[in-house]
Amino acid sequence: MRSLLKSFLYAFRGIGYQLAYERNFRIHCFAALTMLLLATFYDFSKVEWCLLILQICLVIGVESLNTAIEQTDNKITREPSRRIRRAKDSAAAAVLIFAIGAIFLGYHLFWDVAVFQEILVFFSVWYRAVLLALYVAVILIFVFCKKTYKKGK
């Protein structure tokens, strides 16, 4: 039982590391959070919710594997290596493929002009618009401002 708890600790430590040091991981996490918040405006079926959550987990999971490959390769050598470059590029390609799949799924799930109008009406109330602006500001600061995190080793 203790080893099981340790494995969860290691997994959460990995998530914490990626949130602290990996910009692309933060981008995927905030994109996922935004999609989940937007999804509350839709009347998704259980299958649609499952597809959305599965796609989010796939993109974030593959991003984690990409980070693991990059970190391992960086530990092996910092010298230029064609094979290591190919491994890193292939891992990045996997993330891109899943992200493109997420865009296609998002298009099919979310493209509804009537819901867009409902969302605009919802955020037309001043305090909701302020909350939306704050949400966007927090995302931009947390994801892109280099002073919010230090690159780890």
LUMFI-388882 format. One record per residue (C-alpha): chain; residue in one letter; y, z, x. Coordinates in Angstrom, 2 decimals. Layout:
<atoms>
<dokol->A rolo->A py->Y pz->Z px->X>
...
</atoms>
This chain:
<atoms>
<dokol->A rolo->M py->0.00 pz->0.00 px->0.00>
<dokol->A rolo->R py->2.35 pz->0.81 px->2.86>
<dokol->A rolo->S py->1.86 pz->-2.62 px->4.45>
<dokol->A rolo->L py->2.63 pz->-4.25 px->1.10>
<dokol->A rolo->L py->5.91 pz->-2.35 px->0.88>
<dokol->A rolo->K py->6.73 pz->-3.33 px->4.46>
<dokol->A rolo->S py->6.14 pz->-6.99 px->3.64>
<dokol->A rolo->F py->8.68 pz->-6.73 px->0.81>
<dokol->A rolo->L py->11.10 pz->-5.00 px->3.18>
<dokol->A rolo->Y py->10.74 pz->-7.86 px->5.67>
<dokol->A rolo->A py->11.31 pz->-10.42 px->2.92>
<dokol->A rolo->F py->14.47 pz->-8.69 px->1.69>
<dokol->A rolo->R py->15.64 pz->-8.34 px->5.30>
<dokol->A rolo->G py->15.20 pz->-12.12 px->5.64>
<dokol->A rolo->I py->17.27 pz->-12.72 px->2.52>
<dokol->A rolo->G py->19.94 pz->-10.38 px->3.87>
<dokol->A rolo->Y py->19.98 pz->-12.21 px->7.20>
<dokol->A rolo->Q py->20.38 pz->-15.57 px->5.50>
<dokol->A rolo->L py->23.15 pz->-14.31 px->3.22>
<dokol->A rolo->A py->24.97 pz->-12.90 px->6.23>
<dokol->A rolo->Y py->24.53 pz->-15.76 px->8.69>
<dokol->A rolo->E py->23.38 pz->-18.98 px->7.00>
<dokol->A rolo->R py->26.17 pz->-20.86 px->5.23>
<dokol->A rolo->N py->23.86 pz->-23.37 px->3.55>
<dokol->A rolo->F py->21.74 pz->-20.56 px->2.12>
<dokol->A rolo->R py->24.89 pz->-19.01 px->0.62>
<dokol->A rolo->I py->25.89 pz->-22.39 px->-0.81>
<dokol->A rolo->H py->22.49 pz->-22.77 px->-2.48>
<dokol->A rolo->C py->22.59 pz->-19.20 px->-3.82>
<dokol->A rolo->F py->26.04 pz->-19.61 px->-5.35>
<dokol->A rolo->A py->25.11 pz->-23.00 px->-6.78>
<dokol->A rolo->A py->22.05 pz->-21.36 px->-8.34>
<dokol->A rolo->L py->24.10 pz->-18.48 px->-9.74>
<dokol->A rolo->T py->26.63 pz->-20.92 px->-11.17>
<dokol->A rolo->M py->23.89 pz->-22.98 px->-12.83>
<dokol->A rolo->L py->22.33 pz->-19.86 px->-14.34>
<dokol->A rolo->L py->25.72 pz->-18.77 px->-15.69>
<dokol->A rolo->L py->26.39 pz->-22.23 px->-17.12>
<dokol->A rolo->A py->22.91 pz->-22.31 px->-18.64>
<dokol->A rolo->T py->23.92 pz->-19.47 px->-20.97>
<dokol->A rolo->F py->26.06 pz->-22.02 px->-22.86>
<dokol->A rolo->Y py->22.99 pz->-24.16 px->-23.57>
<dokol->A rolo->D py->20.14 pz->-23.69 px->-25.97>
<dokol->A rolo->F py->17.41 pz->-24.31 px->-23.41>
<dokol->A rolo->S py->13.76 pz->-24.12 px->-24.38>
<dokol->A rolo->K py->11.38 pz->-21.91 px->-22.41>
<dokol->A rolo->V py->10.16 pz->-24.99 px->-20.54>
<dokol->A rolo->E py->13.70 pz->-25.99 px->-19.60>
<dokol->A rolo->W py->14.45 pz->-22.45 px->-18.36>
<dokol->A rolo->C py->11.23 pz->-22.50 px->-16.35>
<dokol->A rolo->L py->12.11 pz->-25.88 px->-14.81>
<dokol->A rolo->L py->15.60 pz->-24.67 px->-13.92>
<dokol->A rolo->I py->14.37 pz->-21.44 px->-12.32>
<dokol->A rolo->L py->11.51 pz->-23.24 px->-10.54>
<dokol->A rolo->Q py->13.91 pz->-25.81 px->-9.07>
<dokol->A rolo->I py->16.29 pz->-23.05 px->-7.92>
<dokol->A rolo->C py->13.42 pz->-21.19 px->-6.26>
<dokol->A rolo->L py->12.19 pz->-24.38 px->-4.59>
<dokol->A rolo->V py->15.58 pz->-25.26 px->-3.11>
<dokol->A rolo->I py->16.26 pz->-21.73 px->-1.87>
<dokol->A rolo->G py->12.69 pz->-21.36 px->-0.60>
<dokol->A rolo->V py->12.81 pz->-24.62 px->1.34>
<dokol->A rolo->E py->16.20 pz->-23.62 px->2.77>
<dokol->A rolo->S py->14.55 pz->-20.40 px->3.99>
<dokol->A rolo->L py->11.75 pz->-22.39 px->5.62>
<dokol->A rolo->N py->14.34 pz->-24.63 px->7.24>
<dokol->A rolo->T py->16.05 pz->-21.56 px->8.71>
<dokol->A rolo->A py->12.71 pz->-20.23 px->9.96>
<dokol->A rolo->I py->11.95 pz->-23.53 px->11.70>
<dokol->A rolo->E py->15.42 pz->-23.69 px->13.25>
<dokol->A rolo->Q py->15.23 pz->-20.11 px->14.51>
<dokol->A rolo->T py->11.76 pz->-20.62 px->15.95>
<dokol->A rolo->D py->12.74 pz->-23.87 px->17.65>
<dokol->A rolo->N py->15.87 pz->-22.25 px->19.09>
<dokol->A rolo->K py->13.71 pz->-19.46 px->20.54>
<dokol->A rolo->I py->11.34 pz->-21.97 px->22.16>
<dokol->A rolo->T py->14.07 pz->-23.83 px->24.02>
<dokol->A rolo->R py->17.75 pz->-24.66 px->23.99>
<dokol->A rolo->E py->17.12 pz->-27.72 px->26.12>
<dokol->A rolo->P py->17.36 pz->-31.08 px->24.35>
<dokol->A rolo->S py->13.96 pz->-32.02 px->22.96>
<dokol->A rolo->R py->13.12 pz->-35.03 px->20.86>
<dokol->A rolo->R py->10.22 pz->-33.23 px->19.17>
<dokol->A rolo->I py->12.25 pz->-30.15 px->18.30>
<dokol->A rolo->R py->15.08 pz->-32.34 px->17.00>
<dokol->A rolo->R py->12.56 pz->-34.16 px->14.81>
<dokol->A rolo->A py->11.17 pz->-30.87 px->13.51>
<dokol->A rolo->K py->14.65 pz->-29.61 px->12.65>
<dokol->A rolo->D py->15.66 pz->-32.92 px->11.09>
<dokol->A rolo->S py->12.47 pz->-33.01 px->9.03>
<dokol->A rolo->A py->13.04 pz->-29.48 px->7.76>
<dokol->A rolo->A py->16.63 pz->-30.39 px->6.85>
<dokol->A rolo->A py->15.32 pz->-33.51 px->5.09>
<dokol->A rolo->A py->13.00 pz->-31.36 px->2.99>
<dokol->A rolo->V py->15.98 pz->-29.29 px->1.83>
<dokol->A rolo->L py->17.90 pz->-32.46 px->1.03>
<dokol->A rolo->I py->15.00 pz->-33.89 px->-0.99>
<dokol->A rolo->F py->14.69 pz->-30.73 px->-3.09>
<dokol->A rolo->A py->18.48 pz->-30.54 px->-3.52>
<dokol->A rolo->I py->18.56 pz->-34.14 px->-4.77>
<dokol->A rolo->G py->15.76 pz->-33.23 px->-7.18>
<dokol->A rolo->A py->17.89 pz->-30.31 px->-8.36>
<dokol->A rolo->I py->20.81 pz->-32.66 px->-9.00>
<dokol->A rolo->F py->18.63 pz->-34.95 px->-11.12>
<dokol->A rolo->L py->17.19 pz->-32.02 px->-13.06>
<dokol->A rolo->G py->20.68 pz->-30.57 px->-13.50>
<dokol->A rolo->Y py->21.96 pz->-33.87 px->-14.83>
<dokol->A rolo->H py->19.20 pz->-34.06 px->-17.43>
<dokol->A rolo->L py->19.54 pz->-30.42 px->-18.45>
<dokol->A rolo->F py->23.32 pz->-30.05 px->-18.42>
<dokol->A rolo->W py->24.84 pz->-33.39 px->-19.37>
<dokol->A rolo->D py->26.07 pz->-32.69 px->-22.90>
<dokol->A rolo->V py->29.68 pz->-33.50 px->-23.79>
<dokol->A rolo->A py->29.65 pz->-31.12 px->-26.77>
<dokol->A rolo->V py->28.68 pz->-28.20 px->-24.52>
<dokol->A rolo->F py->31.34 pz->-29.23 px->-21.97>
<dokol->A rolo->Q py->33.93 pz->-28.93 px->-24.74>
<dokol->A rolo->E py->32.54 pz->-25.52 px->-25.72>
<dokol->A rolo->I py->32.84 pz->-24.36 px->-22.10>
<dokol->A rolo->L py->36.44 pz->-25.61 px->-21.89>
<dokol->A rolo->V py->37.32 pz->-23.74 px->-25.08>
<dokol->A rolo->F py->35.62 pz->-20.59 px->-23.75>
<dokol->A rolo->F py->37.67 pz->-20.67 px->-20.53>
<dokol->A rolo->S py->40.92 pz->-21.59 px->-22.30>
<dokol->A rolo->V py->41.47 pz->-17.88 px->-22.99>
<dokol->A rolo->W py->43.73 pz->-16.67 px->-20.16>
<dokol->A rolo->Y py->41.64 pz->-13.72 px->-18.95>
<dokol->A rolo->R py->38.47 pz->-15.83 px->-18.84>
<dokol->A rolo->A py->40.32 pz->-18.48 px->-16.85>
<dokol->A rolo->V py->41.44 pz->-15.76 px->-14.42>
<dokol->A rolo->L py->37.85 pz->-14.52 px->-14.10>
<dokol->A rolo->L py->36.69 pz->-18.08 px->-13.43>
<dokol->A rolo->A py->39.38 pz->-18.53 px->-10.77>
<dokol->A rolo->L py->38.35 pz->-15.23 px->-9.14>
<dokol->A rolo->Y py->34.69 pz->-16.29 px->-9.19>
<dokol->A rolo->V py->35.54 pz->-19.57 px->-7.48>
<dokol->A rolo->A py->37.77 pz->-17.79 px->-4.93>
<dokol->A rolo->V py->35.01 pz->-15.30 px->-4.06>
<dokol->A rolo->I py->32.54 pz->-18.15 px->-3.61>
<dokol->A rolo->L py->34.91 pz->-20.10 px->-1.37>
<dokol->A rolo->I py->35.73 pz->-17.06 px->0.76>
<dokol->A rolo->F py->32.14 pz->-15.83 px->1.05>
<dokol->A rolo->V py->30.68 pz->-19.25 px->1.75>
<dokol->A rolo->F py->33.29 pz->-20.93 px->3.90>
<dokol->A rolo->C py->35.57 pz->-18.36 px->5.53>
<dokol->A rolo->K py->34.28 pz->-17.77 px->9.04>
<dokol->A rolo->K py->35.86 pz->-14.33 px->9.16>
<dokol->A rolo->T py->33.53 pz->-13.03 px->6.43>
<dokol->A rolo->Y py->30.48 pz->-13.17 px->8.69>
<dokol->A rolo->K py->29.47 pz->-13.35 px->12.31>
<dokol->A rolo->K py->26.87 pz->-15.76 px->13.60>
<dokol->A rolo->G py->23.73 pz->-13.81 px->14.41>
<dokol->A rolo->K py->21.03 pz->-14.42 px->16.95>
</atoms>
